[in-house]
Amino acid sequence: MEKFDYKEAIAELERTAAAAEDPSTGIDDIDKYLKRSKELISACRAYLRSARDKAELLDEI
């Protein structure tokens, strides 16, 4: 399993949003971009929750 790259995920989200907002993007492609965005957002949230939990554990030490 490869390490999650939060910075790259955010960059991909930005590219995906730009592509979805492009007037020349077809409706089928917009659906594909929305699905990918949901996956990326979910992964980013999980990463941030994990980072927060680790930080809270360090505060307890």
SETOR-617510 format. One line per field, with one value per atom (N, C-alpha, C): x, y, z; chain; atom name; residue number from 1. Coordinates in steps of 0.001 Angstrom, whole numbers, always signed. Layout:
N
px	[X:...]
py	[Y:...]
pz	[Z:...]
chain	[A:...]
name	[CA:...]
resi	[NUM:...]
This chain:
61
px	[+846:+0:+889:+607:+1435:+966:+1897:+1614:+710:-271:-1192:-470:-600:+24:-1067:-1246:-2306:-2162:-944:-709:-1094:-748:-1109:-2613:-3252:-4704:-5415:-4944:-5530:-5310:-4113:-3823:-4734:-4946:-5845:-7272:-7692:-9035:-9190:-8175:-8226:-8312:-7536:-7586:-8944:-9470:-10757:-11876:-11844:-12857:-12792:-11585:-11431:-11979:-11708:-12193:-13715:-14279:-15735:-16434:-15783:-16377:-16180:-15320:-15060:-16317:-16798:-18022:-17924:-16735:-16587:-16614:-16659:-16688:-18073:-18114:-19384:-19982:-21269:-21996:-21472:-21107:-20567:-19230:-18429:-17153:-17351:-18335:-18617:-18946:-19742:-20086:-18829:-17920:-16660:-15844:-15778:-15023:-15650:-16966:-17633:-17350:-17388:-17104:-15665:-14730:-13329:-13146:-13835:-13740:-14211:-15308:-15810:-14793:-14130:-13095:-11942:-11500:-10383:-10747:-11937:-12384:-12447:-12963:-13041:-11643:-10713:-9340:-8676:-8905:-8323:-8885:-10173:-10782:-10207:-10054:-9493:-8056:-7299:-5915:-5876:-6732:-6762:-7226:-8211:-8652:-7510:-6775:-5643:-4576:-4289:-3296:-3765:-5051:-5601:-5501:-5840:-5775:-4341:-3385:-1980:-1551:-1989:-1653:-2250:-3482:-4125:-3392:-2907:-2135:-840:-208:+1031:+747:-406:-774:-966:-1352:-1591:-312:+773:+2058:+2668]
py	[-1186:+0:+1246:+2169:+3359:+4408:+5250:+6286:+7365:+7801:+8840:+10179:+10862:+12164:+13234:+13858:+14844:+16003:+16488:+17627:+17271:+16092:+15660:+15457:+14950:+14766:+16112:+17124:+18463:+19015:+18803:+19269:+18568:+17262:+16536:+17035:+17339:+17906:+19219:+20057:+21331:+21111:+20171:+19865:+19287:+18423:+17792:+18832:+19748:+20801:+21677:+22027:+22854:+22134:+20837:+20060:+19957:+19751:+19627:+20946:+22066:+23377:+23852:+23173:+23553:+23323:+24350:+24210:+23137:+22794:+21788:+20355:+20189:+18858:+18254:+17021:+16319:+15856:+15617:+15238:+13921:+12968:+11696:+11914:+12826:+13126:+13869:+14738:+15445:+14441:+13435:+12393:+11682:+11388:+10727:+11624:+12911:+13846:+13981:+13994:+14088:+12868:+11694:+10462:+10473:+10875:+10926:+11948:+13087:+14120:+13583:+12837:+12254:+11308:+10501:+9587:+10366:+11409:+12206:+12927:+13488:+14190:+13222:+12032:+11027:+10651:+10457:+10109:+11244:+12482:+13638:+13757:+13556:+13626:+12561:+11348:+10263:+10594:+11147:+11533:+12606:+13604:+14685:+14183:+13272:+12687:+11930:+11176:+10418:+11355:+12426:+13400:+14056:+14384:+14990:+14025:+12756:+11753:+11580:+11584:+11477:+12675:+13868:+15073:+15058:+14570:+14476:+13492:+12402:+11442:+12064:+12867:+13544:+14552:+15189:+16148:+15451:+14192:+13451:+12986:+12999:+12516:+13560]
pz	[+0:+0:+0:-903:-967:+29:+435:+1418:+810:+1569:+1114:+1060:-51:-249:-232:+927:+1103:+118:-40:-933:-2373:-2820:-4174:-4307:-3265:-3297:-3444:-2733:-2852:-4259:-4798:-6162:-7171:-6983:-7881:-7741:-6518:-6315:-7070:-7027:-7737:-9252:-9769:-11206:-11585:-10728:-10991:-10995:-10054:-9996:-11244:-11659:-12855:-14083:-14184:-15324:-15302:-14121:-14003:-14325:-14028:-14275:-15715:-16460:-17843:-18687:-19378:-20176:-21265:-21688:-22743:-22205:-20886:-20280:-20442:-20943:-21134:-19813:-19817:-18601:-18018:-18883:-18382:-17680:-18210:-17575:-16260:-16202:-14951:-13855:-14186:-13204:-12723:-13644:-13294:-12355:-12659:-11816:-10437:-10359:-9056:-8198:-8808:-8062:-7540:-8391:-7970:-6859:-6972:-5937:-4591:-4600:-3357:-2741:-3585:-3090:-2454:-3143:-2635:-1337:-1284:-76:+1101:+866:+1924:+2414:+1485:+1857:+2625:+2203:+2898:+4312:+4454:+5788:+6712:+6181:+6989:+7397:+6483:+6769:+7859:+7738:+8734:+10100:+10109:+11390:+12050:+11248:+11775:+12338:+11619:+12094:+13387:+13460:+14667:+15845:+15602:+16672:+17177:+16261:+16661:+17479:+17088:+17814:+19215:+19326:+20641:+21531:+20965:+21752:+22265:+21421:+21847:+22957:+22910:+23961:+25303:+25270:+26499:+27160:+26425:+26968:+27866]
chain	[A:A:A:A:A:A:A:A:A:A:A:A:A:A:A:A:A:A:A:A:A:A:A:A:A:A:A:A:A:A:A:A:A:A:A:A:A:A:A:A:A:A:A:A:A:A:A:A:A:A:A:A:A:A:A:A:A:A:A:A:A:A:A:A:A:A:A:A:A:A:A:A:A:A:A:A:A:A:A:A:A:A:A:A:A:A:A:A:A:A:A:A:A:A:A:A:A:A:A:A:A:A:A:A:A:A:A:A:A:A:A:A:A:A:A:A:A:A:A:A:A:A:A:A:A:A:A:A:A:A:A:A:A:A:A:A:A:A:A:A:A:A:A:A:A:A:A:A:A:A:A:A:A:A:A:A:A:A:A:A:A:A:A:A:A:A:A:A:A:A:A:A:A:A:A:A:A:A:A:A:A:A:A]
name	[N:CA:C:N:CA:C:N:CA:C:N:CA:C:N:CA:C:N:CA:C:N:CA:C:N:CA:C:N:CA:C:N:CA:C:N:CA:C:N:CA:C:N:CA:C:N:CA:C:N:CA:C:N:CA:C:N:CA:C:N:CA:C:N:CA:C:N:CA:C:N:CA:C:N:CA:C:N:CA:C:N:CA:C:N:CA:C:N:CA:C:N:CA:C:N:CA:C:N:CA:C:N:CA:C:N:CA:C:N:CA:C:N:CA:C:N:CA:C:N:CA:C:N:CA:C:N:CA:C:N:CA:C:N:CA:C:N:CA:C:N:CA:C:N:CA:C:N:CA:C:N:CA:C:N:CA:C:N:CA:C:N:CA:C:N:CA:C:N:CA:C:N:CA:C:N:CA:C:N:CA:C:N:CA:C:N:CA:C:N:CA:C:N:CA:C:N:CA:C:N:CA:C:N:CA:C:N:CA:C:N:CA:C]
resi	[1:1:1:2:2:2:3:3:3:4:4:4:5:5:5:6:6:6:7:7:7:8:8:8:9:9:9:10:10:10:11:11:11:12:12:12:13:13:13:14:14:14:15:15:15:16:16:16:17:17:17:18:18:18:19:19:19:20:20:20:21:21:21:22:22:22:23:23:23:24:24:24:25:25:25:26:26:26:27:27:27:28:28:28:29:29:29:30:30:30:31:31:31:32:32:32:33:33:33:34:34:34:35:35:35:36:36:36:37:37:37:38:38:38:39:39:39:40:40:40:41:41:41:42:42:42:43:43:43:44:44:44:45:45:45:46:46:46:47:47:47:48:48:48:49:49:49:50:50:50:51:51:51:52:52:52:53:53:53:54:54:54:55:55:55:56:56:56:57:57:57:58:58:58:59:59:59:60:60:60:61:61:61]
